[in-house]
Amino acid sequence: MDAGLAQTVAQAGNKPDSLGPIVVSPPQRKPVRRADPGARRSQAPARVAGRPRPQTAVVVPATTDGRATQTPLDTNVVTEVGSRLGLTARQTPATVEVIDKQVIEDRGLRTTTDVAKAATGVIGGDAPGAPAIFSMRGFAGDQINTLYNDIWIGPSTMTGRPMDTANLERVEILKGPASLLSGIGATGGVVNYVTKAPHTGPIVNEAFTGFDSFKGYRAGYGSGGSTLVDGLDYRFDITHSNNVGFIDDTYSRLSNVSGQLNYRVTDSLKIWGAAEYKQDKDRFYWGTPLVPANAPGVVPTSGIVSGVWTNYYLNGHTGALNPVTIDARTLTTNFNVLNNHSGAKELWLRSGFQWDITNNISLRSQVYGYDAHRDWFNNEISSFDDSGPNNVYRERLALDHAQRLYGNVTDLTINSNIGGMDNRLVATVAASSQQFNVSQDTLFFSDTVNLINPDRGLYGPRSDEKIYTHLDKASLSFEDRLKVTSTFALIGGIRFEDIELARTRFSPTGVLRSDRGYPFSTTFNPITGRVGYTWEAVPGIMFYSQYATAADPTVANIFILAPTVPLLLTTSRTYETGVKLLSADKRLEFVVSAFDIERKNVYVPESGIVFNVAGKIASKGFEVAAAANPFGGLKLWGNAAFVQSRFVDFSYIDGNGVFQSYSGMTPPNVPSFVANAGASYRFETAWPVEIGASLRHVGNRFNFQDNLVTMDRYTTVDAHAFVDIPKSVFNSVDRTRLSFRVKNLTNKLYASWGDPGYTDQIILGAPRSYEVAASFKW
């Protein structure tokens, strides 16, 4: 958020874990004096029973823009995805990763999916029916919450859209169950997108442009700083990109305009307002058909998929269970209809205040409104069938969303002293109301085309039914941190939530549906929480552990609950422990964690609309991340995750009366091993030059719960070089950067994602590409 915000609870001096006076994280930034934008105003001593009590001062090393000193893994940043207590990522008793705008720029991470995949153990899929969804710690899709400036708008598979990173200050990722902070649907973790916000100080302008070998382009402009009005700061950003796909006739055109004003009424009161408009226009790639390797005429590939070919969609037709492959002639083939389209228009309005009532009591509040319209008009199913000459079965689906959301979040923060121990309590009241209307084609018009050079045709007839969902949420939560000693803290919280859901359904002729249990309404009242500790055994070495819980609908998507599915909330829990190390010179940072997660009584999709019960999903593993700046311009970074995720007690009788059991199988899109590593070196010449490379390895994954088809492990390599041209060359520009990047240097063929709702097709990863870009700052 606010690049000028003092990260006032950051580590300092010999007490890197000190918890100072009340300061709340962005966007409600604590006021600072305009005379010294990078400084922090002095804090009066806290009081107990009316008497002054000495309190350790918090001295925050700051950069020139007032930001806390960056560490190699950026754990010095206060995040709200991990806690509302104003803790840094390092002080939180959980795994919290921060990928800020500098890392995003240096590594050329153009989309939010690119950013998430740079984090430890995260894989991402831009599945067209659910763009920008992720898998981490053994869970995927709606079991990963997505937040926008700390606000939940709905299940990620229903609300996620392709996003450019240019308007983002950073991306925050919290691992494991986290309903305490973001509510339902956070079994695997939370991804929070934080928009750029104003800073106090001189105005800084930025611009960039870039082109790639797919004939895509990207451009943007941003500006922020203090205005001539005393106490008024601003931020404005506008970006546009045309991400052309490697599949024929596919693209994603993204536009984004965002702005925010901060006004410091007094040193203790700040008000602010923000607006953002996003639009995407897309021609999506829905996947490449899986085919039997020894079918007549097929040209098999290797290293993309393996296992046995099974046609799931056409009533379980299996042929002879031949080895599965991707036909080499279809690596860029588009099976979508010629008049396909998808898109979204989203509008955010947010406003709030922060009021430091006393040195020990602070109140902040945010109100928000969100309006979104999304549409899909595509052929979605492309399933190979070896029984006829036109051997790819296709099926259409058109869908429109109209969503409107209003809400408020208010925090009261109290610093106190209990028996000589510093204590901080945050009480949060949140409420929201939203209407989510869906218009969905019920004809599912279908046809068949040839695998090679398909006659793509047009969409065909459409007849829509309407499904209206109303969702009201209210919650009360408490978080507390008790500093038992200067190095040991107990941290915990509890959340009480009331969720009221009502759904109505109308036939294509407009008649109210009264069959299959419609209309219906239900109420959920989950109670979730967390308890943990942090212990800095020696300076720079922080041990932590936590127990946390989460709750979400049995099908993990509250917007597709039907009265025929048990209207229950399932529960999740995690045990996690780890250690966070930061060297005394802050050049080396290391984080390692181990976890054990269980999600009980879940329903797993057997197709797009059919669900079957699984007793439990059990996941355990460990993660490690490290980064170092050992000397000069050398930077090293790497992370790895080892995960074992399994279905437990997952047996049932299917629609054909056949007994099925997936117990012991791995859920879809969950690799057992994921690793990233990279290095770069900056030559401090008259025109500084940096060169670097990164490697990504993703282990075997499955595209369906029977584990018959494996998406094979793969390794990709990216490389970059850029030169920074100093101001002496262009007097009006402080810095000009020219960049060159190569992605997938070895041109590896691989499967990037498999959607369990579209089990006869997988999404291929992009081949080698090149990009040139220029950026300017003045």
N, C-alpha and C positions, 0 to 999 in steps of 0.2 A: 504494500500500500504506500504510505507516505514516505518517500525517500528521505525526507528531512526529519523524520520522527526520531527522537532519542530513544534508543532501546534501553530504557532506564532500569531494567532489571537484569542487565547483562552482567557477565562476570567481570570482576575488578580486583586489582591488587592481590593481596594474599587471601582474599575471601571471594573466590570466583562464584560462589553460590549464595552470596549475600542477597537478601530480599529487602529491597529498599522501600521508600515511601510509595504511596499509591500512584501508579501510572497505568493507563489502559492502552492497549495496542491499537494499531490502525484499524479502521479509519479515524477513530476518535483520538487524535494525537494530542499529547499533553502540551499546553502552550509553552513557548519559549520566547525570550525577549528578542525583538527584532535587531537590537544593537549587536547581538552576537549569535548568529544563526546556529553555529555549531556547538554552543555552550549549553549547559543545563543550569537552570536557576537553582540557587541553594535551597535546601529543604529545612524547615524548622524541625526541631526535635519532636519525636512522638511523645505523647503524654499518657500517663497512667495515673488515674485518681487525681488528676489536676496537677501532678508534679512532673517536671521535665525528666525524661529518661534518655540517657545517651543512646544513640543508635548509629551503627556503622554507616558511614557515608558511602554512597555508591558512586564511584568514579568510572564513567564509561569512556573508554578510548573511542574517539570518533574520527571518522574520515572527514574530508573537506565538506561533504554534503550533510554532515550531522549524523551519519549512519554509524551504528556500532561497528567496531573493527571486525573485518571479515576473517574467519578462520578457514582452514582448508575445506572443511565440510559444512561451513556456514551454520554451525550450531549456536552462534552468538546472537541469533535473531529471535526476537520475541514472536511467537506464533499463537494463534487462537485455535488452530486445528488440534493442538495437543492439550491446551488448557486455557481457561479464561482467567487464570490467576496472574497473568502477565509474566509467565515463565519463558525462558529461552528454550530452544529445542534441547539443549544440553541438560537443563534443570528439570525436564519433564521425565517422569518415570515410565517412559515408553519410547519406542523407536519413532522419531520424528525427523523427516528429511526435508531440507529446504533447497530448492534449486532456483537461484535468483536470476535477475535479468542479465547480470554480467556473465554467468555461466551459460545462460540461454544464448547470448550473443556469441560468446567465444566458441561454443561448440556447434553453432549453426542449427539450433533446435527450432524448427519453423512452426511446428504445430504442437498442441498440448499432448498429443499421443507421443510425439518424439520426446518431449520432456519427461513424461511418466516412465518411458522405457529406459531413461538414463538413471532412474532410481534403482535401489537394491531390490532384486527379485521381482520386478514388475514387468509384465508383458502387456502390450496393448493391441487392440484390434479396431480398425475402422470399419467394422461390419456395417454395411449401409443401412440396415434396419435399426441399428443401435450404434451410431458413430461414437468414437472416443470412449470406449469402455475398456476395462482393465482386469487383469488377474494378478492377485498377490496372495501369498501365504495360504495357498490352497483353495481360494475362493475367487469367483469371477462375476462380472456383470452387475446385477442389482445388489449383490452382496458387498459391493464397493460403493460407498456414498460419494457423490460428487457435490461440492459446494461452490458457490460463487460469492466471494467476499463473505464467507462464513454462513451463507444462506442456502438451505436445502430447498430445491424446487420440485423434487419428485424422483422416482426411480431412474437411475442413469440410463437404462435401456429405452426408456420412454422419452426422456428429455435431453439426452446428450446430443451435441452437434459438433461438426468439425470446427475447430477454433485455431486461429493464428495466435502466436505468442507475443506479437509486437506491443499490445496494449497491457501486458502483464508485468507487474513488479516482481512477482515470484510465484512459484507453485509449491505448496506445502503438502506433505504426504504423511499421514499418521497410519501406522500399521496395527492391525488387530481390531477386535471389537471396540467400538467407541460410541455407543448410543448416548453416553453421558453428555457428549458435546454436540452431536448432530442428529440425534433421534434415531428413528427406525432405519434399518437397512445397512448397518455398518459392521458386518461380521468380519470381512477381510481387511477393512481399513477405510480411510477417507482421503480424497484428493480435493484440495481447496485451491481455487484460482483467485489470486489477489491482484486487483487492477491497480495500475499506476495512479498515484495520488500526489497532491501538492507537496512541495518542500518549501521551507522558509530560507530565502537567500536570493542571490542573483538569478536572473532568468537564464535557463539553459534550453537551447533548441537542438533538436535531433532530426535527422532525415536519413532515409536509406532506400536503396533500390537493388534488385537482383534479378537474374535470369538463369534458367537451367536448361539442360539438354533435352528435356521433355517439351520445351517451348512454353514453359510456365514463367510467370513473373511475379514480383512482389515489390510493394513500395509503401512508404509510410512517412508521417511527420508527427513530431511530438514537441511540446513546449511546456515549461513549468517554472514556477518561482514566485517571488513576491511582487505584488503590484504596487502602484503609486499610492493606493489606499492603505494606510497604516493598519497592519494586522490581517490583511486580505492576501491569501496565496491562491494560486490556481494551477491546474494541470489540464492539458488538452492533448488528445491523440487521435489520429485518423490513419487507418491502414486499409490496404486492399491487396488481395493476392488472387492469382489464378493458378491453382495447383492442377496442372494437366496430368492425367493418369497415364501409366504405361499400357493400360488396356485401351483398345480402340474406342474412340468416341466417349471418353470419360473425363470429367474434370470436377473441381470444387472451387467455386468463386466466392471468396470471403471478403466481406466489408465490415468495418468496425469503426465507430466514432464514440469516444468517451471523454468525459470531462468532470472536474470536481472543483469546488470552491471551498476553502477553509477560511473562517473568520474568527480571529481571537478577540472576543468582546472585551475580556479582561485577562489577567494572567491566570485566572482560575476557571474561565468559561470559554469554551470554543463551540461554535456551531458550524455545520457544514452541509453541503448538498452535492449530489452526484447524479449524473445521467449517463446512460450508455445505450447505443442502438447497434445491434448486430444483424447481419443478413448473410445467408449463404444460399447459393444457387448451385445445384449439383446434378450431374449425370453419373449415377453410381455404378460401380462394378460389384455385382452380387456374388461372384464366385465362379470358379472353373469346375466343370463336372469331373467327378471321380469315375474312372473307367476300368474295366478288366484288362489286364496287360495283354492277354492273348486273344482278345476279341478281333475279328477280321479287320485288317487295315490299320489297327491302332499302332502308333509309334510311341512306345513307352519311354518314360524318363526315369531317372534314378535320383535318389537323394531328396525327393520332395515328400512323398508319402510311401508307406509300406503297409503290409498286412493283407487282408482279404477284402475283395470288393463285394459289397452288399448293397442292393437297391432298397433303401429304407422307405422311400416315399410311396412307391407303388405297391402298397400292401405287402411289403416284406419280400418281394420278388428278389431272388438271390442268384439266379443263373447257376453256375457251377462253383460259386465262391472262388473265382479266379484271383490271382494276385492283383492288388489295386495299383493304379498308376495315374499319372496325368499325361494325356496325349501331347506330345511335343509340338503338334501343329496347332494347339489351342492356347499357347502361352500368352497371347495378346487378344484372344477372341472375345468379343462382347456378345453375350446371349440376350441382352436386354432388348426390349422393343424400341423401335426408332423414335417414338414420341415419348420416351420416358423422361421423367423429371422428378426432382426432389428439392426441397428448400425450406427455409425457416426465416422468420422475422421476429426479433426479440427486442423488447424495450425494458430497460431497468430505470427506475427512479428511486433514489435513496436519500435520506436526510437524517440528521441527528445532532446530538450535542454531547459534550463532556463537561461536567461541572465538578471541580474539586471543592467540595463543600468545606472541608477542613483538610489539614495535613494527613488525616487518617481515614477520611470518608470521601468517597468519590461516587458519583452517579453518572451513568451514560445511557443513552437510549438511541435506537435506530428504528426508523419506520421505512418500509420499502413497498414498492409495487412492481409487479412483473407481468408483462403481457407477451404471449408468444403464439405464433401461428406456424404450424409445420405441415408439410405435405409430402406424400410419397405416391408415385404413379409409375409402377414398374412391373416388369416380369421379375419375379423373385426366385422361383424354383427352376432349376436347370438340372434335371436328373437323367442320367444315362440309362437307357433301356435297350438291351440287346435283342429284343424280339421283333424289331421292324427296321425298315430302311431309314426312315426319319427317326433317328435313335436318341433324341434328347427330348424328354417330356418337359414342357414349360407350363407355369401357372402364374396368373396375374394377382396382384393385390394393390388396391389404391386405398389411401388412408389420409385423413386430415385431422389435425389437432387444433383446438382453440383453448388456450389455457390463460387464466387470469388469477394472480396470487397477490394477496395483501398480507402484511404482517408487521410485527414489532418485536424487538428484543431489547430488554432493559436490564442493566447490571447495577447492583449496589455492591461496592467493594469497601471492606472495613479492615483496617490494620489495627491490631491490638496486641496486648501482652498478657500471656497466661502463665502465671507462676514463673516469671522471668524469661519466658520463651516467646519469641516473635511469632505472631500468628496473622495470617491473612485469610479472610473469608469473602467469597463472592457468591451472592445470591442472584439468580437470573430468572426472570419471568419472560416467557416468550409465548406468542400467540400468532396464528396465521389462519387464513381462510382462502380456499381456492376452489375454482370451478374448472373442471377438465372435461371438455366435450370432444367426442370422437365421432367421426363419420367414416364408416368402413364399408368397402365394397363386399357384397356377399355372394357374388356370382363366381369368383375365382376362375374366370375364363381361362381355358387351357388349349394348348395345341402341341404339335411335335415339329421339330426342325432337325436338320442334319447336324452332326457334330462338327463338320468342316464347312466353312462358309455358310452359316445358317441364314435362312431368309428371315430376318428379324421381325418384319411385319409391324403392325400397330397394336395398341392395347386391346381394343375390342370393347364389348358392352360393359356397362357398370351400373350397379344398383346398390344404393347405400342404406345401411341401417344406422341409427344414431344411438350412442351410448353416452349418457351424461353422468359424471361423477362429481360429487361434492365432498370436500375433505376439510374438516376443521381440526386444528391441532392447538393444544395449550399445554404448557409445561412449566414446572417449577423445579429448579435445580440448585444445588449447593455444592461448592467446591471449597476445600480448606487445605491450607498448608501450615503445619506447625513445625517450627525450627527447634527441635529438641536440643540440639547443640549447634555450634557454628558450622558443623560439617554434615549433620544428619537431620533429615526432614521427613516427616510423615505427610503424605498427600493423599487425599481421598475426595470422593464426591458421590452424590446420589441424584437421580433425576426421576421425577414423577410426571407422567405424561398422560394426557387424555386425547384420544384420537376418535373422531366421529366420521364414519364413512357412509355415504348413501349413493346408490346407483340406480339409474332408470334406463330402460332400453326401449327403443321404438323400431318397428319393422320398417322396411323400405317404403311402405305406403303410409307411414306416419302413425300407425296404430300402436298404442302402448302395449308392450309385451307383458303378459301376466303369467307366461309359462316359465318353466325352469327356475322358478323362485324370484323372478323380477316383478316389481321393483323390490329392493331390499336395503336395509341399513344395519349397521353394526357399530359397536364401540369397543375400542381396545384401551387398556390401561396398563401399559408396561411400566415397570420400575427397574431401572438399570443403574449401574454405578461402577466405581473403580476405587481400589485402595492400593497404595504402594508406598515406596520410600526411595529416597536418594541418599547416598552416603559417599562423601568425598574422603576416602580413606587417607589419601595423601594428596597434596595439591596437584590438580590436573587429572586425577584418576577418580572417576565417578562410577560407583556401583549403583544399580537400581533393580527393583523388582516390582511387579504389579499383578493384581488379579482384576480383571475387568469383564463386564457383561454387555450384551447387546440383545435387542429384540427386533424382529421384523416378521412380515406375513409369511406363512408357510411356503408360498410360491415366490417370495422375495420381491414381489411387485404389487404394491397395494392398488395400482390402477387396473390390474387385470383380474383381481379377485372376482369370482363368480359364486353365486349361492350354492352351486354344486360342489365347490371346493370347501373343505372345512375352514370356517372363518376364525382361524386361530393365529396367535402370534407364536412363532418358534423362539427359542432362546439360544444364545451362544455365550460361551465363556472362554477366557484365555488365561493362561499362566505365562508370564514372560519375565525373564531376567537377563541382565546384560551388564556391560561395562563400557564407559565412554572415556577415552583418553585424549588429552590435549597436552602437547609438550609445552614446557615453560616458555620457549621462544615462539609458540603458536605457529610453528612451521609444519607440525605433524599432528594429524588427528585420526583417531581410530575408534570405531564403534563395532561391538559384537553383541549379538542378542540370540537367545534361544526362546522358543515359544511352543505352546501346546494349546490348540484350539479345538473345541467341539461345538457343533451346531446340531441340535436335536429336532426330531420330528419335522423333517423338511419334505417338501414336494418337489420332485425333479421333473422337468419337461420331457415328455416322451415324443411330443411333436409341438407345433406351435400352440395348440390349444388343449392338449391332453397331458395330465399330470399324474404321476404315481408316487406313492409314499416311499421315502427312504428313512429308515430309523435315525440315521446319524451320518454326518460327515465329520471325520476326525482328521486333523491336520497338525503336523508337528515338523519342526526343523530349526535351522539356525541361519543367521545372516551375518555378514561381515562387510564393513565399508571402511575404506582408508583413503587418505589423501595427504600429500606432502609437497612442500615447496622447499626442498633440501638446500638449495643455494641458487643464487642468481636468478635467472629466468626459467629454471627448470620446474615443471609441475608434473606430478604423478598422481593418478587416481585409479581406484578400482573398487569393485564390490562384487559380492557373490551371495547366492542364496541356495540352500539345500532344503527341499520340501518333500514330505511324504504325506499325501492327502488320499484318503480312502473313504468309500461308501461302507457303512456298517448297517447290517440288517435291512438290505434293500432287495426285497423279493416281493413278487406280486403275480397275479394272473392277468395277462394282457387281454385286449379286446377280442382276440381270436381264441381265447380260452387256453392259451399256452403259458405254462409257468416260466417266469423270467426271474433271474437273480443276478444282480450286479454287485453283490457284497464283495468287498475286497478290491473292486475296480477303482480307478482314478477318475475323478470328475474331469469333464472336458476343459481344455485350455489350461491345464496345470502342469507345467514342466517340473521335473524333479531337481533341475539345476539350471540356474541363470547366472551369467557373469558379464560384467562390463569392465574394461580396463583401458587406460589411455595415458598418453604422455605428450607433453609439448615443451618446446624450448623457445624462449624469446631472446633474440640477439639485440642487445642495446646498442645499436649503431645509430648514426645520425637519423636514418629512417628505420626505426625498430621493425624487425621482421620476426614473425613467429611461425614455426612449423610444428605440426603435431599429427598424431594418428590415434584412433581408438578402435577397439575390438569388442564385438558383442557375440556371446554364445548363448543359445537357447537350447535346452535339452528336448528330448522326445515329449510330445503331447498327444492327446487323443481328441478326436472331434465328436465323440459320442460316448455315453457311459458304458457301452459294452466293450470299449477298448479294442475293437476289431481293426480300425484304421488308425495308423500312427502317422502324425505329422512329424517327419524326421528332424532330428537335431540339426542345427546349422550354426555357422560362424560367419559373420560379416566383418569387413574392415572398412573404416572411413579414414580419409586423410584431408588435411587442410593446410593452407599457408595464407598468411595475410601480412600486409605491410601497413604501418601507421605513419602517415605523412604529417609532420609537425606543422605548427601554425606558421613558422617562418616561410613556408612555401606558399600557403594561401592565407594572407594576413587576416581575413575575416572569418576563417574557420579554425577553431582550436585544434581539431583533430580530424583527419580524413583517413578512413581505413578501406583498403582494397583487399578483397578476399577471394580465394579460389578453393573450392571443395570438391572432393570426389566421394560419393557415397556408394557403398557396396563395391569396393575397389576390385574384388576378384570376380564380380558378376555372378555371385552365388544364386542358384535357383532354390527357392525354399517356400514353405507354406508359412504365412504369418499368422493366420487365425482360422479357426473352424467354429462355425455357429451351430450349436446342437439343435437349433430349430430348422436348419437347412443341412441335413446330414449327408446329402449326396454331392456336396460341392465344398470346396475350400477356397480361401482367399490367398492368392499368391503374393509373395513379397516383391518389392520393386527391384528391377535389375540395376546395373551400374548407371549412374548419372553424374553429371557435372554441373557446377553452379559457380557463377561469378557474381560478386556483389560489391557495392560501395556504400559506406555510411559516413555521415558527417555530424559533427557536434560543434556548436558555437554559442 
